[in-house]
Amino acid sequence: MTAATAKDATDQGTDHHSPLRASPP
């Protein structure tokens, strides 16, 4: 598991706010 995956799993509700996961809002 990468740090980005762990971050995304933790903030799956706010992943579009995370700089590691620049998803469209």
C-alpha atoms as an extended CHARMM CRD file, in Angstrom:
* protein
*
        25  EXT
         1         1  MET       CA              0.0000000000        0.0000000000        0.0000000000  PROA      1               0.0000000000
         2         2  THR       CA              1.3390000000        3.4100000000       -0.9620000000  PROA      2               0.0000000000
         3         3  ALA       CA              0.9860000000        6.5830000000        1.0770000000  PROA      3               0.0000000000
         4         4  ALA       CA             -1.2830000000        8.0340000000       -1.6060000000  PROA      4               0.0000000000
         5         5  THR       CA             -3.5610000000        4.9910000000       -1.3800000000  PROA      5               0.0000000000
         6         6  ALA       CA             -3.7320000000        5.2340000000        2.4010000000  PROA      6               0.0000000000
         7         7  LYS       CA             -4.4390000000        8.9660000000        2.1220000000  PROA      7               0.0000000000
         8         8  ASP       CA             -7.1670000000        8.3570000000       -0.4510000000  PROA      8               0.0000000000
         9         9  ALA       CA             -8.7290000000        5.6020000000        1.6550000000  PROA      9               0.0000000000
        10        10  THR       CA             -8.7640000000        7.9370000000        4.6590000000  PROA      10              0.0000000000
        11        11  ASP       CA            -10.1280000000       10.9520000000        2.7940000000  PROA      11              0.0000000000
        12        12  GLN       CA            -12.2660000000        9.2010000000        0.1990000000  PROA      12              0.0000000000
        13        13  GLY       CA            -14.9580000000       11.8000000000        0.8780000000  PROA      13              0.0000000000
        14        14  THR       CA            -12.5840000000       14.7110000000        0.2820000000  PROA      14              0.0000000000
        15        15  ASP       CA            -10.1710000000       13.1730000000       -2.2210000000  PROA      15              0.0000000000
        16        16  HSD       CA            -10.9210000000       15.9990000000       -4.6610000000  PROA      16              0.0000000000
        17        17  HSD       CA             -9.4610000000       18.4030000000       -2.0930000000  PROA      17              0.0000000000
        18        18  SER       CA             -6.2870000000       16.3660000000       -1.7290000000  PROA      18              0.0000000000
        19        19  PRO       CA             -3.2650000000       17.4860000000       -3.8160000000  PROA      19              0.0000000000
        20        20  LEU       CA             -2.3200000000       13.8120000000       -4.1880000000  PROA      20              0.0000000000
        21        21  ARG       CA             -5.6300000000       13.0750000000       -5.8650000000  PROA      21              0.0000000000
        22        22  ALA       CA             -6.6010000000       15.9970000000       -8.0700000000  PROA      22              0.0000000000
        23        23  SER       CA            -10.0220000000       14.6400000000       -9.0330000000  PROA      23              0.0000000000
        24        24  PRO       CA            -12.7650000000       16.8980000000      -10.4230000000  PROA      24              0.0000000000
        25        25  PRO       CA            -15.1710000000       18.1460000000       -7.7230000000  PROA      25              0.0000000000
